[in-house]
Amino acid sequence: MENGYEGLMEYVTLYFTTGVRWVCMGLAVLILLHQIFALLRMRNPSEIWAYLKCPDSSTVPLTHWENLMGRARGCDIILNLGGVSRSHGTLIRDSEGVWEYTDLNSKNGSYINGRKVTEPAILRAGDTLTVGGGDFQLYPLSTRERLENIEKRKRHTKRTSPWLSMLAITVFQLLTVIQFHISLGDKYPGQLTAAFALVCIVMWVYVIALRILKRTGFEVELIAFFLSTLSISLTASAYPYAVLKQAFCVLLGVMLFFAMCWLLRDLNKAKKLIPVLLGFSVLLLIVNLAIGTVAFGSQNWITIGGFTFQPSEIVKIVFIFVGAASLNELQQRKNLLIFMGFSVFCLGCLAIMGDFGTAMIFFATFLVISFLRSGDFTKMFLILGAAGLMGMMVLRFKPYIANRFSIWGHVWDDPTDAGFQQVQTMTSIASGGIPGLGAGEGNLSDVAAASTDLVFGMLSEEWGLVIAVLAVLCIITLAVFAYRSIIAGRSTYYCIAACAATSMFMFQTILNVFGSVDLLPLTGVTFPFVSSGGTSMIVSWAMLAFLKAADTRQNASLAVRIHEKDPNSPASVESVSAVDIYDPEDLYALLGEEYRKPDRKERKAEAKKAEPQAKPQPTKTAKPRPKSQPTKTAKPQPRPAATQPKPRPAAPQPRPQPKAPAATPGVRKEEPPHPKAVRYTEVSDDDFFGKFDPPARTTRPKKEDDGPLTLDDIFGENGMFTDDRKGGKR
């Protein structure tokens, strides 16, 4: 009996776990595709911040905070004037809404109100900016145009409700815990439940708190939360007693993400921290060279009080901070030299440490930032040539790295030694199939670096190839999201930072996935958000803040401020900073309800109220016309000409209205006076068209005679052919 009961329970457990795996795969497809399609469907509309009036009386809308003026094709404002240099000057707006013009050492100079510009000068509304002999003037936006920009952002913002995906992630986490209970049995660690509960609570608290703050866009964060859930699951399979630490790192990453988004709200304050971060990074790398421990062939670890972390991961954040720059900083030689020197220092330290994979990520990001800063492919080729020479020197003096390159593409020739990791990874991917073997049921977890460098193979084995491919698609979607966000980006700083963070995500994913399946050399880098490792998790969440800072959708980004103001405050609208993406309710409270444009629901409600009631309205009935009495005789009596029906007159055509004059930027149009109310009275058709009928002519009454027709009836005094007008014969 006991053997039969145990066999029955084994069958029940087998079918249950199989069903759970398919359900988990369906939930993952729902979660990831829902967020991926939401990010691909969204639009970031261009924002207009001011107008620049040109010498030919035309106006150019300024759609960015930072605008390069000059004769070159790459300028934001192209000036086809003879005395204009290729890069003549920059017109930049700060976070307080103040415009500043800087002359870039042009040949003929620039003038504001007749004074030559020798240093950055404030350009106010109405000031005359003289460039190349032409006069330009800056016009601010009117209040109505600000509201129209807000309405345009609202129309283009595709809002996706987060609650369905959050519920699906919660169910996925619950089913994962059940699978671990079944697979581990008595060895199930109690902290595994606490780890999943902590991540679930952090996710719900984060979304609910931001919903209270009137935020709506959570696609990027939900992708990161789901990938972090997969990371905890893979960590539990490889290192069951380190899973709670990984969950705490998710919490720290979310906190750092929130703090960086808050910091990037004010770009000027963020730039003030760059020297401090730069010095801290240099010190951290020097300490790593001095007391760092060697692991997996590279000296890239520091252990303090039982906690181990990678300094190079933390330096990634500072590298983006230093590499990104505003438009005026891009024109400064000092800023360029600082970035070049810091890049060489980082790459040199990583080469000495032997961390070749991280060095490749830094170098690829350096190329992206350099191109965005200069836009010159010629410099890129020179940099690539210098990097190739440096790489050959590293391979010459680091035999450990050279061995990894030597086995590349030949792992099956030595499956038990040099190619052991890649061979085991590809075997595990094949054994996982579509739904995977289940949480905790994989065999790749026994291989070294299974949940870090080989995490794609472990993810495919336990959760299936579908979820593994979707995880890669999530990183690609983040890259597409960043690219589409920077098109409408406000500042060059946000655009470069978003592209740099996306480049790091992409190159890490490429090196991790392709290296584990022998398409590229195995370099030992992590999969963002998925690989085990506290430092990698925290830094991945922190770099996500650079993508959120470039998101200009209405109320979608925490890094973009929503203006909060007391509606009862006597402050005027002009005191409100135009940099904020206003909350429309607060702005309408300041401006007055007459500026509000009703939305679709309000328009439907107003139309429903305006519909006439179903009660019958009293109408005036028309009296029927008397019908002609038929004569007893068969005499044909033709109808008099006066009674013939007249054609109805055509309805009067409305007079053509004069065209309204074109709106001048920055000038509020005068509203036309409202027409007086007109009272209408119901009339019948006979009453209305009877007014247009001529008066009927009277005829003499005729006596009815039943006798035979005689000549007197025809030609007599009262005969048919008697002329009524003359009283005689016709």
N, C-alpha and C positions, 0 to 999 in steps of 0.2 A: 504493500500500500504506500509506504513512504517513497519507494522508487517511482511509483506511478504518479504520486503527487509532485515529486520533484521534476519529473519529466514534463508534466503538464505546465508547471510554473516556468520551465525553461522555454516551452513553446509560446506561452503567453508573453513572457518577457521579450522573446525574439520578435514576435509580431508587433508588440507595443513599441519597441525601440525603432523598428523599421518604419512604422507609421510616423513616429515622432521626427525621424530624420527627414522624411518627405515634407512634413508640416513645417519644420524649421527652414527647409529650403524654400518653400512657398512664402513664408514670412520674410525671409531675406530678400527674395525677389520683389515682394511688395514694397518693403521699406526702401531699398536702394533705388529701384526704378522710379518710385514715387518722387524721391528727392532729386534724382538725376533729371527726370523730365521737367520738374519744377525749375531747376536751375537753367536748363536749356531753353525753357519757354519764356523766362523773364527778359525784360528789356530795361536798360538804363538810359532814359531819355537825356538828351543834351539840355543843360541848364543855361539860361542866359542871365548873366550877372550885370551887364551894363551895355551901353552902345557907344561906339566911337564914330563921331561925325567926321567925314573925310573932306578934303578940299573941294571935291566935285558935288558936295551937298548930299552924297549918299551916306548911309549909316551901316556900320559893320557890327553885328552882335558879338559880344565877347562871351564865349561859352566855356572858358576855363579861368581859373584863378591866375594862371601864369601864361603870358602871351609874348612870343618873340616877334619883334617887328624888324623887317629888313627886306632886302631884295631877293634873297635866296628862296628856292622853292620850298625848303623845309620850314620856313617861318610860318607862324600862326597868322600873322597879318602881313601879307605881301604888299610892298609899296613899290609901285612902278614909277618911281621918280628918279631923275637923273642924279641928284646929290645924295642918294641913300646908299649906305653900305650894305654888304651882304647880310650881316647881323648888326643892325644899327642900335637897337636898344630893347629893353624888356619892360613890359607893363604888367605889374604883379599886384595882386590883391591879397591882403593878409586876413587873418581870422576875425578881425574886427571890422572888416568891410572897407578898409582904407586902401586906395590905389596908390602905387608907388612906381615911378618911372626911373630907370637906370640906363644911362648911356654906356654902350660897350666900346668905348674908345673909338668912336666912329670918326671918319675923316673930316666931315663937315660939322659934326657936333649936333646937339639938340638944345632946344630952348623952351622954357615954360614961362609964358607971359613976358617974353623978351629977354629973360635971364638965362644964361648958358648953364646947362646941367653938367656939373663936375662931380657930383656924388648923388646917391639915391635921393630923389625929391618926391614929395607928395603931390599927386595930381588930383585936384578937387574938381567937382562938377562945375563946368563952365570955364575952366582954365584953358588957355590956348597952348597946345603943344606943337611946336614948329620942328618938323623933321624934313630935311631935304628941300627946304623952301616951301613946303606945304603946311597949312595950319589944320590941326586936328583938335577936336573938343570931345570931352567925355560927358556922357549923359547917364544919369542913374535910371533905374527902373521905377516905374510908377507902381502904386499900390495894386492897381488892377492887374498889371503885368506879373507881379509877384504871385497873385492868386491864380492867374492863368498857368504859370509854371507849376504851381502845386497841383492844379487839376490835371495837367499833362503827366506829371509823375504818377499821380494816382491812377490814371487811365492805363499807363504802361506797366504798372506794378501788378504782377500776377501773384496774388496771395494764395498760398497753399496752407491749409489748416494742418498744424503739427500733431493734433491729438490722435489721429488714426495711426500715424507712424510711431508715436510714442507708446501707444497701447500695444502695437505689434512688437516693438523692441522689448517691452516688459514681458509679454508672453514668451518671446524667444528666450529671454533670460531665465524665466521659470522652467521652461522645458529643458534648458541646458543643465540646470541644477538637478532635475530629475534624472537626466541621462548620466550625470556623474554619480549620483546615488546608486544607480544600477550597475555601472561599470566598475566603480571602485569598491563598492560593498562596505566591508568593515574598515577599509583604509580611507574612507571618505573624510577629508579634513573639515572640521567645523567652520574654519575661517572662509571656506569657499562660499558658503551661503552669505556670510557677512560681506564678502567682497562684491558679489553681484547685487546685494541689497544696497550697498553704498553707492555704486554707480547708478542704480535705478533712482535712488533718492536725489542724487546730485542732478540728474537729468530733469526730473520733474520740478524740482525747486528752481532750477535755472530758467526753464521755460515759463513757469507760472510767474516768477518774479519779473521777467522781462515783459510778459503780457500785461502785468500791472503798470509797467513803465511805457505802455502803448507801443511796444515793438511787435512786428509781425513776421519778419523773415527769419526762419530757423533751419533752412535747408542744409547749410554748411555744417552747423553744429550737430544736427541729427545724424548726418553721415559720420562725423567724428565720433559720436556716442556709440553708434553701432559697430564701427571698426574697433573702438576701445573694448566693447563687449567681446568681440572675437579675440582680442589680445588677452583678456583675462581668461577666456576659455583655453587658449593655447598655453598660457603660462601655468594653468592648473594641470594640464596634461604633462608638461615637462618638469615643472617645479611646483608641486602642490602646496608646499609650505611657504611659498613666496607670493602667493596670489593676492593676499591682503595688502602687501606692500605695493603691488602693481595698481590696485584699486585706489590707494592713497595717492599715488602718482597721478592718476586721472583727476582726482580732486584738486591737487596742486596745479595741474595743467589748466583746468577750467578757471581756477582763481587767477593764474597768471594771464590767461587769455582775456579775462574780464578787465584786469588791471591795465593791460596794454591797449585794449580798445578805448578805455577811459583816457589813457595818456595821449593817444593819437587824435583825440578830439581837438586838442590844441597843438598845432604843429610847432608853434614857437617854443612851447614848454618842452616838447619832445626833443627838439634840437639842442636845447640846453643840457640835456643829459648825455649827449653823445660823447663829449670829452671824458666824462666819468666812466662811461661804459667802455670806451676805448682803452683807458688806462687799466681798468679791471681785467679786460681780456688779455692784454699783454702780460700782466702780472700772473694771470692764471696759466697761460701757456708756459711761462718761464718756470713756474712751480712744478708744472707737469714734467718738464724736461729734467728737473732736479730730483724730484722724489716720486715720480710716476712709476707704477708697477707695470710689468710686461704681461700681457694676456693675449693669446692667439696670435703671437708674432709681432705685436705692436705695443709700444709703451704709451698707452693712451688712457690710463686709469689712475685715479687718485682715491685712496681709501682713508677716510677720516671717521674715527669712532664707530667702526663697523659698517659705515655706509660707503659704497663705491659709486663713483660717477665719472662721466667722460667730459673733460673740459672742452674738447673740440665741439661737442654738441651745443654747449652753452654759447660758444663763440659764434655759432651760426647766426644767432639772433643779432649779435653786435655787428657782424659782417654786413647784414642787410641794413641795419641802422646807419652804418658808415657809408655804405655804397650808394644808398638812395640819397638824392639831393634835389632841392628845388631848382627852378630855372636860373635864378640869378647865381646860385652856387655852382651850377654847371659851367658858367663862364669864368669862374675864378680858378686860376692856376694853383692856388694854395689848396683848395678843396680837392682838386684832382691829384696832387702830390700826396696828400694825406691818405686818400683811398689806395693809390698805387703802393705806397710804402706799407700800409697795413696788410694789403693782400700778399705782398712778397714775404712779409714776416710770418703770416699764417701758413702759407704754403711751405716755407722753409722749415718751420717747426714741425709740421706734419710729416715732411720728408725725413727729418731726423728721428721722429717717433716711429716711423715705419708704417703709419696709417695711410696706406696708398689709396684705399677706397674713399675715405673722407677727403683726402687731398684732391681726388678727381671731382668730387662734388663741389668743393670750393672753387676749383679752377673753372668748371663749367658755369657756375653762377657768376664768377668774375667776368667771363666772356659775355654773358647776357647783360650784366650791368654796364660793362664797357661799351657795348654796342648801343644800349639805350642812352647812355650819356653822350656819345659822340655821333652815332649814326653813320660811321665810316667803316666799310668792310675792309679797306686797306690796312687799317690798324689791326683788325682782327687777324689777318693773315700773318702779320709780323708777330703778334702775340702767340699764335699757334706754332710758328716756327721756333720761337724761344722756348715754349713749353715742351715741344718735342725733344729738344736738346736736353732740357732738364730731366725729362722722363727717362731718357737713355742713361743719364748719369745715375739716377736712382736705381734703375735696374742693374747697373754695373756694380754698385756697392751694396745692394740689398739682395742677397741670393734668395731669401725667403719669398720675396715678391716675384723674382725671376722664375722660381719653381712653379708658381701658380700660373704664370703665362705659358710655361712649357707644356703643361698638361691640358691647356685649353684646346678643346676639340678632339681630345684623345682620351677621355676619361674611361672609356670602355676597354682601352688597352691595359689599364692598371686599376681594375675595379676594387681591389682590396687595399690599396695604399694611397697613391696620390689622387686617384679619382673616386675614392670611396664615398665621399659626401654627396657628390653630384649623382653618382649611380644610385645610391639609396634614395635620394630625393626623387629622381625620375621614376623609380620603381614604386614609391609610395603614391605618387600622383596617379599612376596607372591603376593601382589597387583600390584607390578611393572611389573611382568611377564618378557617376553623376551625383548621388545623394551623400556620398562619403560613408565612412565606417561608424561614425558616431563620436560624440565627445568622450575623450579618454580611451578610445579603442585603437588608436594608431600605434604603429611600431617605430615611426621615425623619431619619436620623442626620446628614444634611447641614444640617438646619434648626437654628437657634440654640436652645439650651436643650432639645434633643430628649430627652436622657437625664436631665433634672431636672424642669422644669415640665411637659413634654409626654411624660413617661415612659410613661404609660398607652397613648398611641398607638403609641409605639415598641415596647412590649411586645406589643401586639396584632398589630403588623405582622410581627415576627420570630418570635414564639412562638405566635401564634394567640389568638383571642378566648377560648377555653376557659381557657387558663392565666391570661390577664389577669383574667377574672372570678373565678377561684379565688383570685388574689392579693388581690382586694378582699374576698372572703369570709373570708379568713384574718384580716384586720383586724377584720371584724365578729365573728368567732368569739372573738378576744381580748377584745372588749368584753363579749360574753355570759359568757365565762369570769370576767372581773373582777366582773361583776354577781352571779353566782352564788357567788363566793368571799366577797364582803363580807357576805352574809347570815349566814354563820357566822364573821364576822371577830372577832378577839380585841380589837383596839383600834380606836378611831375614827380614829387616825392612819393605820393601814394601809388602812382603808376609803376615807378621803378621798384618800390618795395614789394608790391603785389607780384610783379613778374619775377623778382628774385626769389621770393618764398615759393612760388609755383615751380620755378626751375629746380630748386632743391628737392621738392616733393617728387617731381618727375624723374630726376636723375637717380635719386635713391631707389625709387620703385623699379626703374629699368635695370640698374645694377643688381638689385636683390633678386628680381624674378629671372632675368636672363642669365645671371651668374649661377643660380641654383639649377638651371636646366642646361648648362654648358653652352649657351649661345654667346656668353661673354665670360671673361675670366672671373672667378669667384673672388671678389674683393672684400667681402666681410662688412657690408653696410646693412642697415636696418630698413624694414618696410614701414613707412610712416603710419602711426596709430595702431599697427597690427603686431609688430615684433615686440617681444618681451624686452624689458629694460626701462627703468624709471626715468633716466635722463632723456632717452629718446621720446618717451611719451609726453613728458612735460614740454620739451622743446617743440614737438609737433603741434601741440595745442597753442603754444605761444606764437608760432609762425602763422597760424591760422588767423591771428588778429590782423596781419597785414592784408589779407584778402578781404576781411570785413571792412577795413578802413577804406577800400576802394569801391565799396558798394554804395551807390547813391540812390537806391530805391526808397520810396516813401516809407519812413519808419522801419526800414529793414535792417539797418546797421546800428549797432551800439556805438560805433566810433563817430557817428554823425549825430550832432545834438538836435533835440527837439526843444523848441523854445517854450519855456513855462513862464507864465506871467499871470498875475492876479487880474481877472477881468475888471474888477472894480478899481484898479489902480488908475490914477489920472495920467500916467505916462502916455505920451503920444506914440504913434506908430513909427515916427522917424527915429525914435530912440532905440528901436528894436534892431538888433544886428541882423543884416541880411544873410550872414553866413549860415544861419541855422536853417534846417528844413523844418518849417513851422508845423506845429500841430494845427490843422485848419480850424478846429473848434476854438482854440485860444486866439487865433488871428481874427476870426470873425467876431469874437467878443470884443476885440479892440477896435475893429473897423466899423462895426455896425452890421446888422442883418441885411441891409440893402445890398451888400456886396456878395452875399451868398448866392451860389448857383445850386438849385435843387438837384439832388441826385436822382437816379432812376426810380427808387422807391417813393421819394417825395413827389416826383412828377406824376406817378401813377395815382398816388393818394389825392393829389389836387385835381387830377382829371376825373376821378371817381366822384369827388365832391361837386365838381362842376356839372356833372350829368343831370339832366332834368329828372324830376321825380316821376314816379310811375302813376301818380294820381291823374285822373282825366281832367283836362283843362276845358273850361266852357268856351265853345267856339260859336261864332255867329253863322247861322245857317242861311243860305241864300234862297230867296223865293223863286220857285220854278216859273219859267216863262209860260204864258198861256199858249196852249196849243191851238192851231187854226182848226176851226170846225169844218168838217167835210160837207160839201154841198150835196144836196140830194140829186142834182142833175150831174150829168157827165161833162159839164162845161169845164174845159181847162182854163184855170185862172192863173196866169203867170204872176210870179212874185214881184212886187214892186222893186224898182232899182234901189230905193232907199233902204230896203231891208236886207240887201245882200251883205254877207259877212265881210268885215274889213280885216285886213291883216294886222296882227298885233305889232306894235312898234318894238324895235330891238331894244334890249336893256342897255342903259347908258354905260359906256366903257369908263373904267377908272382913269383918272388923269395920271400920266407918268410922274413919279416922284423924282425929285432931283437927287443925284448921287451925293453921298456924304463925303466930305473931304477926307483925304488920307490922314491916318493917325500919325501924329508926331511922337517919336520915342520920348518917354519920360514926361509927356504932357497929357494930362487927364482930359478926356473929351467932355464937353458940356452935354448933359442929357436933354433931349427935346422935351417940351412940356407935354404933360399927359392930356389927351383929348377929353372934352367934356362928355359926360354920359348922355346917350341918346335914348329917348323913350320910344318904344315901338308899339303900334296898335294893330291888332289883328283885323283884317278885312277879307272879304270873300273875293273870289275871282271875278264874279259878275260886277261887284261894286268897283273893283279896280279897273278892269278893262272896259266897263261901261262908260268911264270918263272919256275914253278915246273915240267912242262911237258918235257920229253926227246925229243931231236931233231928227227924229223920224217925221216925215211929211204927212200931214193929215189928208185923208181922202174922204170923199162924200160917202155916206153910207148907202149901200145898195140894197134894194128890196129883193127879197127872195121870191122867185116866181117859179111855180111848178109847171107852168104852161109851156107850150112849144116856143121855140126861138123864132123871133120875127125880125123884120128889117129895122124896126125902131130900136130893138135891143142892140143892134149893131151900129147903125148910123144915126140913131136919134140923139136927142139933147143929152141924155145920160147914157149914151152907148159906150161901147168899148173903146172906140177911136176918138173920143172927145178930148180935146186939149184942155187940161185943167188950168193951165196958166193963162190962156186967152179966152177960154170958154167957147171956143169954136171948133170946127173940124180941123183935123190934121191934113 
